[in-house]
């Protein structure tokens, strides 16, 4: 399945992509409340490095067994719970047997390190309980990349759902349940949350791909 270039409406990038003949639905701003939306706009305009979207990779310790669907269910609970607690945006994600990726926007003064320390600890505890095991689950360091332009952001949104295909887990992106692709393809957030316990935040970015975010 090919994911092609996006269509963008005048004045904004609605993240419309073509997937097997249909378009991914446009996203509107999220969170919806006026006060939080205003704070989001201020954060995007700020040059401070803390106020950015980050593409993050978290890897499983090599000594731990690979994750399976019951583990993904518990892993999904961790960012969902920490998002309610800390108020960060999650706009893309994929879970794989030995690592996972996410696009995160931590509002100032929240740091990306604090977000992922909380998510890693929460998911470690939940998965260890299921397995009847103890000890660290994730590698100590995670890898993050600040997404500085709209073009970089779009590239990572498109990259994320290809991971299960590249790893040979499925033949087509839409066959992998544990990915944000389904919401981009039109599945309602409520349904996605019912299916896998995790939904994305909706954002609208400038139409010009070279715009800094």
C-alpha positions in Angstrom: 0.0 0.0 0.0 1.4 3.3 -1.0 1.0 6.5 1.0 1.5 9.4 -1.4 1.8 13.2 -1.1 -0.8 15.1 0.8 -3.5 17.5 -0.4 -3.6 20.7 1.6 -6.4 23.2 1.9 -5.6 26.9 1.6 -4.0 28.3 4.8 -3.5 25.0 6.6 -2.1 21.5 6.2 -5.0 19.1 6.8 -2.9 16.0 6.6 -4.8 14.5 3.7 -3.0 11.5 2.2 -4.1 9.0 -0.4 -4.1 5.4 0.7 -5.4 2.9 -1.9 -7.7 5.3 -3.6 -9.1 7.1 -0.5 -8.0 10.1 1.4 -7.1 10.3 5.1 -9.5 12.6 6.8 -8.5 16.1 7.7 -7.7 16.8 11.4 -9.0 19.8 13.3 -7.3 21.5 16.2 -7.1 19.6 19.5 -7.6 20.1 22.4 -10.9 21.9 21.5 -11.2 24.3 24.5 -10.4 27.9 23.6 -8.0 28.5 26.5 -5.9 25.3 25.8 -6.0 26.0 22.0 -4.6 29.5 22.6 -1.8 28.1 24.7 -1.0 25.5 22.0 -0.7 28.3 19.4 1.7 30.2 21.7 3.8 27.1 22.2 4.1 26.4 18.5 5.2 30.0 17.8 7.9 29.8 20.5 11.6 29.2 19.5 12.3 27.4 22.8 13.5 23.8 22.1 11.2 22.5 24.8 8.2 23.6 22.8 8.4 21.3 19.8 7.0 18.1 18.4 9.3 15.2 19.0 9.7 11.9 17.1 10.7 9.4 19.8 11.9 5.8 19.7 11.9 3.6 22.8 13.6 0.2 22.6 13.1 -3.0 24.6 16.0 -4.3 26.6 17.7 -7.1 24.6 17.4 -9.4 27.7 13.6 -9.2 27.7 11.2 -11.3 25.7 9.5 -9.7 22.8 6.2 -8.0 23.3 2.9 -9.6 22.1 -0.7 -8.3 21.8 -1.5 -8.5 25.6 1.6 -6.5 26.2 0.6 -3.9 23.6 -2.7 -3.5 25.5 -0.9 -2.6 28.6 1.6 -0.4 26.8 -1.2 1.6 25.2 -2.6 2.3 28.7 0.6 4.0 29.8 0.7 7.0 27.4 -3.1 7.3 27.6 -2.9 7.6 31.4 0.1 9.8 31.4 -1.5 12.1 28.8 -4.5 12.6 31.1 -2.1 13.4 33.9 0.4 15.7 32.2 -1.5 17.1 29.2 0.9 16.4 26.3 -0.2 15.8 22.7 0.3 12.4 21.1 -0.2 12.7 17.3 1.3 9.5 15.9 2.4 6.1 17.3 3.2 2.5 16.4 4.0 -0.5 18.7 6.3 -3.3 17.6 7.6 -6.4 19.4 11.0 -4.8 20.3 10.4 -1.1 20.1 7.9 1.7 19.6 7.7 5.1 18.0 5.6 8.1 18.9 5.2 11.8 18.0 4.8 13.9 21.1 4.2 17.5 21.8 5.0 18.3 25.5 3.6 21.7 26.4 6.0 24.0 28.3 7.3 23.5 31.0 6.8 19.8 30.5 9.9 18.2 29.0 10.0 15.2 26.6 12.3 13.4 29.1 9.7 13.7 31.8 7.0 12.4 29.5 8.9 9.3 28.5 10.2 8.6 32.0 6.6 8.5 33.2 5.4 6.4 30.2 8.3 3.9 30.5 7.8 3.4 34.2 4.0 3.0 33.9 4.2 0.5 31.1 7.1 -1.4 32.7 5.0 -2.0 35.9 1.9 -3.1 33.9 3.8 -5.5 31.6 5.8 -6.9 34.4 2.7 -7.7 36.4 1.2 -9.5 33.4 4.3 -11.6 32.8 5.0 -12.2 36.5 8.4 -10.7 36.1 10.4 -7.9 37.6 13.1 -5.4 36.6 13.7 -2.9 33.8 11.8 -3.4 30.6 13.1 -0.6 28.3 16.6 0.5 27.4 17.7 3.3 29.7 18.0 5.9 26.9 15.3 6.8 24.3 16.0 8.5 21.0 14.2 11.7 20.2 14.3 14.0 17.2 12.8 17.5 17.3 10.6 18.0 14.3 11.4 21.6 13.2 9.3 22.0 10.1 5.9 21.0 8.8 7.7 18.8 6.2 9.6 16.9 8.9 6.4 16.4 10.8 4.6 15.0 7.7 7.5 12.7 6.9 7.3 11.1 10.4 3.5 10.7 10.2 4.0 8.9 6.9 6.9 6.8 8.2 5.3 5.5 11.4 2.7 3.0 9.9 5.3 1.5 7.5 7.3 0.0 10.3 5.3 -3.3 10.7 5.5 -3.9 6.9 9.3 -3.3 6.9 9.7 -5.7 9.8 7.7 -8.4 8.0 4.9 -8.5 10.6 2.2 -7.8 8.0 2.0 -7.3 4.2 -0.1 -4.1 4.4 -0.1 -1.2 6.8 -3.8 -1.4 7.6 -3.4 -5.0 8.8 -1.4 -3.9 11.9 -3.8 -3.0 14.7 -1.2 -1.2 16.9 -0.7 2.0 14.9 -2.2 5.5 14.6 -2.7 4.8 10.8 -6.4 3.8 11.4 -7.4 7.2 12.7 -5.6 9.0 9.8 -7.5 6.7 7.5 -10.9 7.7 9.0 -11.6 5.5 12.0 -13.2 7.6 14.7 -11.1 8.3 17.8 -13.7 6.6 20.0 -13.6 3.5 17.9 -9.8 3.4 17.9 -9.7 3.8 21.6 -12.2 1.0 22.0 -10.1 -1.2 19.7 -6.6 -0.6 21.2 -6.9 1.8 24.2 -5.1 4.7 22.6 -6.2 7.6 20.4 -4.3 10.5 18.9 -4.7 14.3 19.4 -5.7 16.3 16.4 -3.6 19.3 15.2 -3.7 21.6 12.2 -0.4 22.8 10.8 0.5 25.6 8.3 0.2 24.7 4.6 3.7 25.7 3.8 5.9 22.6 4.4 8.9 24.8 5.1 7.2 26.6 8.0 9.0 26.0 11.3 6.9 24.5 14.1 
